[in-house]
Each structure stands twice: as C-alpha cells, then as structure tokens.
C-alpha cells in the first residue's frame, strides 16, 4: 500500500508563484524526490476558498522508503526546505496516510 505524507502550507502574499514553481510537478521538490525510484510522485493542491493555503501530497512505496530517502538525501532535503522557508508563514505536517 502506498504511503502518503500530507503537508499544509500558508504562503506569504507575493510568494505564491515561487512557491507553486518549487512545489509543483516540475519543481525542485519533485526533482529531489525523483532521485528515489521509491517515490511515486508529489501533488500540489491550492485551496480555492482560502488564498495562500496549499497542501502537498508526497507518495512513496512505503514509510521505510521515505526514511531511506531522508537518510540518503537529508542534506539536500534540508537545504531545499530552508530555501523555501522564506515564502511561507506556516508549514505543518498533517500526517502520514496509507492509500487503500
């Protein structure tokens, strides 16, 4: 069963485009995750009723696959996260889900 990690972001006004480019299907996060064949993709969702609110859905084959990815690529993950942090007011890990 697929392991899905869900994050919620509140993006600062004026930074929406940069955020969408980095977190979108051709952005830096998708490129970083593509280093692992165990990543099944990432999706970016924009709230239609709450400006600046986004969700990301990061899909992995298993929770262990994501842990292995973080162990191998943790520095690059942390660097990209730090680079993108200026664009958001909040970043909350909603949880990890099992896709049925």
C-alpha positions as CSV (number, residue, x, y, z in Angstrom):
1,X,0.0,0.0,0.0
2,X,1.2,3.5,-0.8
3,X,2.5,5.8,1.9
4,X,1.3,9.4,1.5
5,X,2.7,12.3,3.5
6,X,0.5,15.4,3.7
7,X,1.7,18.9,4.4
8,X,-0.2,22.2,4.8
9,X,1.4,25.5,3.9
10,X,0.3,29.1,4.4
11,X,2.2,31.1,1.7
12,X,3.0,34.7,2.2
13,X,1.3,37.1,-0.2
14,X,3.5,37.8,-3.2
15,X,5.4,34.5,-2.9
16,X,2.7,32.3,-4.4
17,X,4.3,31.9,-7.8
18,X,7.7,31.0,-6.4
19,X,6.1,28.5,-4.1
20,X,4.0,26.9,-6.8
21,X,7.1,26.6,-9.1
22,X,9.1,24.9,-6.3
23,X,6.4,22.6,-5.1
24,X,4.7,21.9,-8.4
25,X,5.1,18.8,-10.6
26,X,8.3,20.2,-12.3
27,X,9.7,22.0,-9.3
28,X,12.6,21.5,-7.0
29,X,10.8,19.1,-4.7
30,X,9.7,16.8,-7.5
31,X,13.2,16.8,-8.9
32,X,14.7,15.9,-5.5
33,X,12.2,13.2,-4.8
34,X,12.8,11.8,-8.3
35,X,16.3,10.7,-7.1
36,X,14.5,7.8,-5.5
37,X,12.7,5.1,-7.6
38,X,10.6,4.6,-4.5
39,X,8.9,8.0,-4.8
40,X,5.6,7.7,-6.7
41,X,5.2,11.4,-7.2
42,X,4.1,14.6,-5.4
43,X,1.0,16.7,-5.9
44,X,0.3,20.3,-5.1
45,X,-3.2,21.4,-4.1
46,X,-4.3,25.0,-3.9
47,X,-7.3,25.9,-1.7
48,X,-9.9,27.7,-3.8
49,X,-11.6,29.4,-0.8
50,X,-8.6,30.3,1.3
51,X,-5.9,32.4,-0.5
52,X,-2.3,31.3,0.2
53,X,-3.3,27.9,1.6
54,X,-1.8,24.8,-0.1
55,X,-1.5,21.1,0.6
56,X,1.2,18.8,-0.8
57,X,0.8,15.0,-1.1
58,X,4.1,13.1,-1.3
59,X,3.6,9.5,-2.4
60,X,6.1,6.8,-1.5
61,X,6.0,3.0,-1.9
62,X,6.4,2.6,1.9
63,X,7.2,4.6,5.0
64,X,10.6,2.9,5.1
65,X,11.3,4.0,1.5
66,X,10.8,7.7,2.6
67,X,13.0,7.1,5.7
68,X,15.7,5.7,3.5
69,X,15.4,8.6,1.1
70,X,15.8,11.1,4.0
71,X,18.8,9.1,5.3
72,X,20.5,9.3,1.9
73,X,19.4,12.8,0.7
74,X,18.8,14.5,4.1
75,X,21.2,17.4,3.5
76,X,19.7,18.3,0.1
77,X,16.2,18.0,1.6
78,X,17.1,20.3,4.4
79,X,18.8,22.8,2.1
80,X,15.7,23.0,-0.2
81,X,13.4,23.3,2.8
82,X,15.5,26.2,4.1
83,X,15.5,27.9,0.7
84,X,11.7,27.7,0.5
85,X,11.0,28.7,4.1
86,X,11.0,32.4,3.4
87,X,7.9,32.0,1.3
88,X,5.7,30.6,4.0
89,X,4.2,31.7,7.3
90,X,3.4,28.2,8.4
91,X,4.4,24.7,7.3
92,X,2.6,21.9,9.1
93,X,2.9,18.1,8.6
94,X,-0.7,17.0,8.7
95,X,0.3,13.3,8.9
96,X,1.2,10.2,7.0
97,X,-1.6,8.2,5.4
98,X,-1.9,4.7,3.9
99,X,-3.6,4.8,0.5
100,X,-6.1,2.0,0.2
